[in-house]
Structure formats: structure tokens, C-alpha cells
Amino acid sequence: MLVDPQKLYTVLLNHFGNQDWWPFDKEYHKINGSDPRFEIMIGAILTQNTAWSNVEKALLNLKKNKSLTVRKIVDMPLEKLKVMIQPSGFFNQKATRLKILATYIYEKYDSDLDKFFKRDLQEIRRELLSLNGIGPETADSMLLYAGNLPIFVVDGYTKRICKRIPLQPKDGSYDEIQQYFKSELSKNLPEKDMVPLYKELHALIVELAKNYCKTKPCCDSCPLKKDCRFSLSQKSF
């Protein structure tokens, strides 16, 4: 019984199919001439500690107000922004975080996300992590999904699955788990092919955790039940 990130990806892809994550409204941005990458960055903050269905409601409010741009968030009164994103929860904190992010990009990069993302990955990551309210998961989501840069996102679902299957390092830190996935997945692929793989695998892990590997797991129907030590241990009772 051995599961590594490549096998995990293969099993989950066969079971769930292509996820094509991160979702954004292409037609909206085409009509309004706005940059969809900033919608993804907004979503990465709004999704902190909430379900994506709540994020969609907040994004819809911003779209109705034509406010999915750096300049619009910079110019919007903070109290109005709070009302717009209220469905996502923790709206006081998140509104402040959106303001900080938008103001930073506006003042330092003239609202130009090409300027922002066309630099060294680690340099961009350090800048994002220096902003209040942006931790590793949020920063890496922006880098991978908005910036199309090769970095694997580690969330609570990934940590849970690493511990249960287990995948090494099962009790590792964020950085250790991230490095493990990178080293394993890059063995047979060039770096240019890592971005779509990282995107798909992260989205597939989320689907696995939401549907099967829950806090109270549904092991009997899980596609990994024959390879998961946690699942097999439940059969001994």
C-alpha cells in the first residue's frame, strides 16, 4: 500500500474528472475590459474561513457594482466594501485586507498585474506575505491561479489527507508538505507543465475532502479506500 502525489492525482482525476479551477466570470471581464486575475485575487481573500458559495454571493455584489478592479477597490469607501462582501463572512477583516492589497498594487505597480506577476516567484510571494491578512495559502492561491506560477497550494484538506492516507510528511509544516509535493510531482514533468498539474491536484483534493475525507469521513465509497490506512483501520472495529 503506497500512495504518492502522482497516484493521488491519477486516482482522483479518474474519479472526479477535470475540475478547471479557479472559477471566474470570463464574459464579465470581456464586456467590462477588466482583468480576471484580480477577481481571483479577491476570491482568494474572500474564501478565507468560508464556503465558496458565500464567496460567489460577495463577488456577484461586486460585479453588479462593476467593482472587480484594483482602482475600484482602492476608491470604494471601506464601509461600502464591507456591505458588498458581507455574504463571505468576517467582512470587516476581509474588506480591510482587500483595501490593503488593492492599494499596494495600485501604488507600487500602477494597477498593472503584468508588472506584478512577471517577476521572480519568491519575490512576489514575500511581498504578498508582507501584507496584512495574507498567509501562505492565500498568497500561493494568488500565485498559482492568478499568476499561473508553479507553486502548490497546501490547505487544511491537504494536511488532513496527508495524515490519514498517510502521505509523507504526514505531520509536516506547510512548507514541508509543499516541498514534498513539488519534489514528487516534478520527477517526471518539466516545470512548465507543473502549473496545470498543481491547479488540478489542489482542486481534486478539495473535492475528495468535501465529498469523502470529511471531518467524519465516508470511507466506504471513497476512491482511495483500498489505499488509505485510515480507511482500512476502520474495518478492524
C-alpha positions as CSV (number, residue, x, y, z in Angstrom):
1,M,0.0,0.0,0.0
2,L,1.7,3.1,-1.2
3,V,0.2,6.4,-2.3
4,D,2.3,9.2,-3.6
5,P,1.2,12.5,-5.1
6,Q,1.2,11.2,-8.6
7,K,-1.0,8.2,-7.8
8,L,-3.2,10.5,-5.7
9,Y,-3.7,12.8,-8.8
10,T,-4.4,9.8,-11.1
11,V,-7.0,8.2,-8.9
12,L,-8.8,11.4,-8.1
13,L,-8.8,12.6,-11.7
14,N,-10.3,9.3,-12.9
15,H,-12.9,9.6,-10.2
16,F,-13.9,13.3,-10.3
17,G,-12.8,14.4,-13.7
18,N,-11.2,17.7,-14.6
19,Q,-12.1,20.5,-12.2
20,D,-10.8,23.5,-14.2
21,W,-10.4,25.6,-11.0
22,W,-10.3,28.6,-10.2
23,P,-13.7,29.9,-11.5
24,F,-14.1,33.4,-12.7
25,D,-16.5,35.3,-14.9
26,K,-14.8,35.5,-18.4
27,E,-17.8,37.2,-20.0
28,Y,-18.0,39.9,-17.4
29,H,-14.3,40.8,-17.8
30,K,-14.6,40.7,-21.6
31,I,-17.6,43.1,-21.5
32,N,-16.0,45.4,-18.9
33,G,-12.4,45.3,-20.1
34,S,-11.2,44.3,-16.6
35,D,-8.5,41.8,-15.5
36,P,-9.9,38.4,-14.4
37,R,-6.7,37.8,-12.4
38,F,-7.8,40.4,-9.9
39,E,-11.2,38.6,-9.4
40,I,-9.2,35.5,-8.5
41,M,-7.1,37.5,-6.0
42,I,-10.2,39.0,-4.4
43,G,-11.7,35.5,-4.2
44,A,-8.5,34.1,-2.5
45,I,-9.1,36.6,0.3
46,L,-12.9,36.2,0.4
47,T,-12.7,32.4,0.7
48,Q,-10.8,32.6,3.9
49,N,-12.8,30.7,6.6
50,T,-15.9,30.3,4.5
51,A,-17.6,28.2,1.8
52,W,-17.2,29.1,-1.9
53,S,-20.9,29.5,-2.2
54,N,-20.7,32.5,0.1
55,V,-17.8,34.0,-1.9
56,E,-19.9,33.8,-5.1
57,K,-22.5,35.9,-3.5
58,A,-20.0,38.6,-2.5
59,L,-18.4,38.5,-5.9
60,L,-21.8,38.9,-7.5
61,N,-22.4,42.1,-5.4
62,L,-19.0,43.5,-6.6
63,K,-19.8,42.6,-10.2
64,K,-23.2,44.3,-10.0
65,N,-21.3,47.4,-8.8
66,K,-18.7,46.9,-11.6
67,S,-16.0,46.9,-8.8
68,L,-13.7,44.0,-9.7
69,T,-10.8,46.2,-10.5
70,V,-7.8,47.4,-8.4
71,R,-8.8,51.1,-8.8
72,K,-12.5,50.5,-7.9
73,I,-11.5,48.7,-4.6
74,V,-9.0,51.5,-3.8
75,D,-11.6,54.2,-4.4
76,M,-14.6,52.5,-2.7
77,P,-15.4,53.7,0.8
78,L,-14.5,51.0,3.3
79,E,-18.0,50.8,4.8
80,K,-19.5,50.3,1.3
81,L,-17.0,47.5,0.6
82,K,-18.0,45.8,3.8
83,V,-21.6,45.7,2.8
84,M,-20.7,44.4,-0.7
85,I,-18.7,41.4,0.7
86,Q,-20.8,40.7,3.8
87,P,-22.0,37.3,2.5
88,S,-18.4,36.0,2.7
89,G,-18.3,36.5,6.5
90,F,-15.6,38.2,8.5
91,F,-16.3,41.2,6.2
92,N,-14.7,43.8,8.5
93,Q,-11.3,42.0,8.3
94,K,-11.7,41.0,4.6
95,A,-12.6,44.5,3.5
96,T,-9.5,45.9,5.1
97,R,-7.4,43.2,3.5
98,L,-8.8,43.9,0.1
99,K,-8.1,47.5,0.5
100,I,-4.5,46.8,1.6
101,L,-3.9,44.5,-1.4
102,A,-5.5,46.8,-4.0
103,T,-3.7,49.9,-2.6
104,Y,-0.4,48.1,-2.7
105,I,-0.8,47.0,-6.3
106,Y,-2.2,50.5,-7.3
107,E,0.6,52.5,-5.7
108,K,3.6,50.2,-6.5
109,Y,2.6,48.7,-9.8
110,D,0.1,51.2,-11.3
111,S,-2.7,48.6,-11.1
112,D,-0.8,46.5,-13.7
113,L,-0.9,42.8,-12.8
114,D,1.5,42.0,-15.6
115,K,4.1,44.1,-13.8
116,F,3.1,42.5,-10.5
117,F,3.3,38.9,-11.7
118,K,6.2,39.0,-14.2
119,R,8.9,38.8,-11.6
120,D,10.6,36.1,-9.5
121,L,8.0,33.9,-7.8
122,Q,9.6,34.0,-4.4
123,E,10.0,37.8,-4.6
124,I,6.2,38.1,-5.3
125,R,5.4,35.7,-2.5
126,R,7.5,37.6,0.0
127,E,5.6,40.8,-0.9
128,L,2.2,39.1,-0.6
129,L,3.1,37.6,2.8
130,S,4.2,41.1,4.0
131,L,0.6,42.3,3.5
132,N,-1.7,42.1,6.5
133,G,-4.1,39.1,6.4
134,I,-2.4,37.3,3.6
135,G,-0.9,34.0,4.7
136,P,0.8,31.2,2.8
137,E,-2.3,29.5,1.5
138,T,-3.9,32.8,0.3
139,A,-0.6,34.0,-1.2
140,D,0.0,30.7,-3.0
141,S,-3.5,30.6,-4.3
142,M,-2.9,34.0,-5.9
143,L,0.4,33.0,-7.3
144,L,-0.9,29.7,-8.8
145,Y,-4.3,30.6,-10.1
146,A,-4.0,34.3,-10.9
147,G,-0.3,34.4,-11.7
148,N,0.0,31.0,-13.3
149,L,3.2,30.4,-11.4
150,P,4.4,26.9,-10.3
151,I,3.6,26.7,-6.6
152,F,1.5,24.1,-4.9
153,V,-1.3,25.3,-2.5
154,V,-1.4,23.5,0.8
155,D,-4.7,23.9,2.7
156,G,-6.4,22.2,5.6
157,Y,-7.8,19.5,3.4
158,T,-4.3,18.6,2.1
159,K,-3.0,18.4,5.6
160,R,-5.9,16.1,6.7
161,I,-5.4,13.8,3.7
162,C,-1.6,13.6,4.2
163,K,-2.2,12.5,7.7
164,R,-4.9,9.9,7.0
165,I,-3.6,8.1,4.0
166,P,-0.7,8.9,5.0
167,L,1.4,10.8,2.7
168,Q,4.9,11.9,3.8
169,P,5.4,14.2,5.6
170,K,2.2,13.3,7.4
171,D,2.8,15.8,10.2
172,G,4.8,18.3,8.3
173,S,4.6,22.1,8.2
174,Y,3.1,24.0,5.3
175,D,6.5,24.4,3.7
176,E,7.5,20.8,4.2
177,I,4.3,19.5,2.6
178,Q,4.6,21.9,-0.2
179,Q,8.2,20.9,-0.9
180,Y,7.2,17.2,-0.8
181,F,4.5,17.6,-3.4
182,K,6.9,19.7,-5.6
183,S,9.7,17.1,-5.4
184,E,7.5,14.1,-6.1
185,L,5.4,15.7,-8.9
186,S,8.4,17.2,-10.7
187,K,10.2,13.9,-11.1
188,N,8.6,13.2,-14.4
189,L,7.5,16.6,-15.6
190,P,9.2,19.8,-16.7
191,E,8.5,23.0,-14.7
192,K,6.3,24.4,-17.5
193,D,3.8,21.6,-17.1
194,M,3.6,21.9,-13.3
195,V,1.1,24.8,-13.2
196,P,-1.9,22.9,-14.7
197,L,-1.0,19.8,-12.6
198,Y,-0.8,21.8,-9.4
199,K,-4.1,23.5,-10.1
200,E,-5.9,20.3,-10.9
201,L,-4.5,18.3,-7.9
202,H,-5.3,21.0,-5.4
203,A,-8.9,21.2,-6.7
204,L,-9.2,17.4,-6.7
205,I,-8.0,17.2,-3.1
206,V,-10.7,19.8,-2.2
207,E,-13.3,17.6,-3.9
208,L,-12.0,14.5,-2.1
209,A,-12.2,16.2,1.3
210,K,-15.6,17.8,0.7
211,N,-17.2,14.5,-0.5
212,Y,-15.4,11.7,1.3
213,C,-12.5,12.7,3.6
214,K,-14.6,14.9,5.8
215,T,-14.1,15.6,9.5
216,K,-16.3,12.5,9.9
217,P,-15.1,10.5,6.8
218,C,-17.2,8.5,4.4
219,C,-14.6,5.8,3.8
220,D,-16.9,3.1,2.2
221,S,-17.4,5.0,-1.1
222,C,-14.0,6.8,-1.2
223,P,-12.0,6.2,-4.3
224,L,-8.9,5.8,-2.1
225,K,-10.4,3.4,0.4
226,K,-8.2,0.4,-0.6
227,D,-5.0,2.5,-0.3
228,C,-5.8,4.6,2.8
229,R,-4.5,3.4,6.2
230,F,-7.2,5.3,8.0
231,S,-10.0,3.7,6.0
232,L,-8.5,0.2,6.5
233,S,-8.2,0.8,10.2
234,Q,-11.9,1.5,10.5
235,K,-12.6,-2.0,9.2
236,S,-10.9,-3.6,12.1
237,F,-13.6,-2.4,14.6
